[in-house]
Amino acid sequence: MDITPTPVRPEPPGERDKSSELAGSTRPGDKIFLALSRGSGITLLVIMATIAAFLTYRAVIALAENEGNFLTTFEWNANADPPVFGIPVLVFGTIVSSIIAMVIAVPIAVGIALFISHYAPRKLATPLAYVIDLLAAVPSIVYGLWGALFLVPHLGGLYEWLDQFLGWTGLFSYDGGAARSLFTVGILLAIMILPIVTNVSREVFKQSPKLHEEAALALGATRWEVIRMSVLPFGRSGVISASMLGLGRALGETMAVATVLSPSFLIQASLLEPGGGTFAQNIAAGFNEATQTGRDALIASGLVLFLITLVVNGAARMVIARHKEYSGANA
């Protein structure tokens, strides 16, 4: 009778790891942590859904009483009887001022982040990073006061220069007057979002693989070639995320814009002419004096801003997901 023992088949590593995870998941601490994590995610979704439902409910009430076209009327007279209001001027002002801010701030912020992380000596990089961190903590009303009392009076020379060399385009024509325009708002917003984009980009660049940089230097690459081939591809998704954080603040900035801008419900062909408006500025300026219908109208405009923010962030997540495989970092 053959009594040779049957050889035991070794368990594959993947199954062993899976069984270990299943065994560990039965621990009370893991169950509590899982419940808290899941509850936090569900709570966030509930809050977002509640906000969307409230804004939608009040917006429907306002739109039912609106005698104008909400999407095409170049007027905001929500306190009249009957109320007439529309958002094209607000959409234009919000998007244009945010684009100007991003065009100015993002290249400068990326350059500052690269300088701090890869060029500046430690004695200079540390205090410079500290100063930029402090700029992020300045209240928006302080930026607004500085913009109204210092920036606006000193932008006349820049406006005249733009009119002299680029006035033929129509976008930068200037005929004098106070510089309380969307272009000024864009410059102020660029200064406000610069610390956010710089700080996040700097931390991402500092996490780039040192072995890749050292290998490129060993092969004879210059410092710029190392940054172009190793650092920037690695930090691409992080820079996009940082830019979206800055864009979110630019879209929703209130007090600084209300302090600097000279609002009017006209879309000017030139970015240097006073006028225009943004969603946040219009809500802040008109909420206290608004009637019930007027407040519902302002809430309806807030719903549009809410949707714009969701669309922008969703598009950013799609871009990050498409480029994640090239960055070397998980978005």
CORRAHU-V93926 format. One record per residue. N is the residue number from 1. OMEGA is omega in radians with two decimals (NA if undefined). NEAR is the number of other ideal C-beta (glycine too) atoms within 12 Angstrom. Layout:
n->[N/N]
omega->[OMEGA/OMEGA]
near->[NEAR/NEAR]
//
This chain:
n->[1/2/3/4/5/6/7/8/9/10/11/12/13/14/15/16/17/18/19/20/21/22/23/24/25/26/27/28/29/30/31/32/33/34/35/36/37/38/39/40/41/42/43/44/45/46/47/48/49/50/51/52/53/54/55/56/57/58/59/60/61/62/63/64/65/66/67/68/69/70/71/72/73/74/75/76/77/78/79/80/81/82/83/84/85/86/87/88/89/90/91/92/93/94/95/96/97/98/99/100/101/102/103/104/105/106/107/108/109/110/111/112/113/114/115/116/117/118/119/120/121/122/123/124/125/126/127/128/129/130/131/132/133/134/135/136/137/138/139/140/141/142/143/144/145/146/147/148/149/150/151/152/153/154/155/156/157/158/159/160/161/162/163/164/165/166/167/168/169/170/171/172/173/174/175/176/177/178/179/180/181/182/183/184/185/186/187/188/189/190/191/192/193/194/195/196/197/198/199/200/201/202/203/204/205/206/207/208/209/210/211/212/213/214/215/216/217/218/219/220/221/222/223/224/225/226/227/228/229/230/231/232/233/234/235/236/237/238/239/240/241/242/243/244/245/246/247/248/249/250/251/252/253/254/255/256/257/258/259/260/261/262/263/264/265/266/267/268/269/270/271/272/273/274/275/276/277/278/279/280/281/282/283/284/285/286/287/288/289/290/291/292/293/294/295/296/297/298/299/300/301/302/303/304/305/306/307/308/309/310/311/312/313/314/315/316/317/318/319/320/321/322/323/324/325/326/327/328/329/330/331]
omega->[-3.10/3.14/3.14/-3.11/3.09/-3.13/-3.13/3.14/-3.13/-3.13/3.11/-3.11/-3.11/3.12/3.11/3.12/-3.14/3.14/3.10/3.12/3.12/3.11/-3.13/-3.09/3.13/3.14/-3.11/-3.14/3.11/3.12/3.14/-3.13/3.10/-3.14/3.13/3.13/3.14/3.11/3.11/3.11/3.13/3.12/3.12/3.13/3.13/3.13/3.12/3.13/3.12/3.11/-3.13/-3.14/3.12/-3.13/-3.13/-3.13/-3.13/3.11/3.13/3.11/-3.12/-3.10/3.11/-3.13/-3.07/3.11/3.08/3.08/-3.05/-3.06/-3.04/-3.07/3.14/-3.10/3.04/3.13/-3.03/-3.13/-3.12/3.10/0.10/-3.13/3.10/-3.13/3.11/-2.98/-3.09/3.12/-3.14/3.10/-3.13/-3.10/-3.14/-3.08/-3.09/3.14/3.12/3.11/3.10/3.13/-3.12/-3.14/-3.13/-2.94/-2.99/3.11/3.13/-3.13/3.11/3.10/3.11/3.14/3.11/3.12/-3.12/-3.01/-3.00/-3.08/-3.01/3.00/-3.05/-3.12/3.10/-3.06/-3.09/3.12/3.11/3.08/3.13/3.13/3.12/3.06/3.12/3.12/3.13/-3.09/-3.13/3.14/-3.09/3.13/3.09/3.05/3.14/3.11/3.10/3.13/-3.11/-3.03/-3.11/-3.03/-3.10/-3.14/-3.05/3.13/-3.13/3.14/3.11/3.13/3.12/3.10/3.10/3.12/-3.11/-3.03/-3.09/-3.13/-3.14/3.13/-3.07/-3.14/-3.05/3.03/-3.02/-3.12/3.12/-3.13/-3.13/-3.10/3.12/-3.02/3.10/3.11/3.07/3.09/3.11/3.10/3.14/3.10/3.09/3.10/-3.09/-3.11/-3.12/3.13/-3.11/-3.11/-3.13/-3.07/-3.14/3.14/3.14/3.14/3.10/-3.13/3.13/-3.14/-3.14/-3.05/-3.14/3.13/3.11/3.14/-3.13/3.11/3.12/3.10/3.13/3.12/3.07/3.14/3.05/3.14/3.13/3.11/3.07/-3.13/-3.09/-3.05/-3.06/-3.00/-3.09/3.07/3.12/-3.05/-3.06/-3.12/3.10/3.10/3.09/3.11/3.11/3.13/3.13/3.04/3.10/3.12/3.10/3.09/-3.14/-3.13/-3.04/-3.11/-3.00/-2.93/3.14/3.13/-3.13/-3.13/-3.02/-2.97/2.98/-2.93/2.98/-3.10/3.05/3.04/-3.13/3.08/3.14/3.10/-3.08/-3.14/3.12/3.10/-3.10/3.14/3.08/-3.13/-3.06/3.13/-3.13/3.11/-3.12/-3.09/-3.01/-3.00/-3.05/-3.08/-3.05/2.98/3.13/3.10/3.11/3.10/3.08/3.10/3.10/3.09/3.08/3.07/3.06/3.07/3.10/3.09/3.08/3.14/3.10/3.13/3.11/-3.14/-3.13/-3.14/3.08/3.10/3.12/3.12/3.09/3.12/3.14/-3.13/-3.14/-3.07/-3.07/-3.09/-3.13/-3.01/-3.05/3.14/3.09/3.14/NA]
near->[3/5/5/6/6/7/6/6/7/8/12/10/10/10/13/13/13/14/15/15/14/13/12/16/16/13/14/11/12/16/14/13/15/17/15/14/14/14/14/14/14/14/15/14/14/14/14/18/14/14/22/21/16/20/29/22/18/27/31/19/23/38/30/17/26/31/21/25/15/31/18/15/24/27/25/37/23/39/24/19/13/17/31/25/42/32/41/27/33/45/30/26/46/42/32/33/43/41/26/33/41/38/24/28/38/33/20/25/39/34/25/31/42/31/24/30/36/30/21/20/12/13/9/14/23/16/15/25/28/17/20/32/21/14/26/27/16/22/17/30/20/21/35/32/20/25/36/28/14/20/33/30/18/17/30/22/13/23/34/20/15/28/28/15/14/20/21/12/15/16/21/27/24/33/18/13/21/23/37/35/45/44/41/44/50/39/41/45/48/38/38/47/44/40/33/38/44/41/35/34/46/38/24/35/40/24/24/34/21/18/14/23/29/14/15/25/20/11/14/10/19/14/19/16/17/31/28/20/23/33/37/32/27/35/38/30/32/39/42/36/32/38/41/35/33/40/37/30/34/47/40/31/42/34/27/40/46/32/31/44/46/27/32/24/28/23/23/32/20/29/35/39/32/30/30/41/45/46/43/39/41/38/38/29/27/30/24/12/12/27/21/18/28/32/25/33/45/37/34/40/45/36/31/35/36/29/24/28/31/21/19/30/23/15/18/28/19/17/22/28/18/16/25/21/15/20/29/24/26/15/26]
//
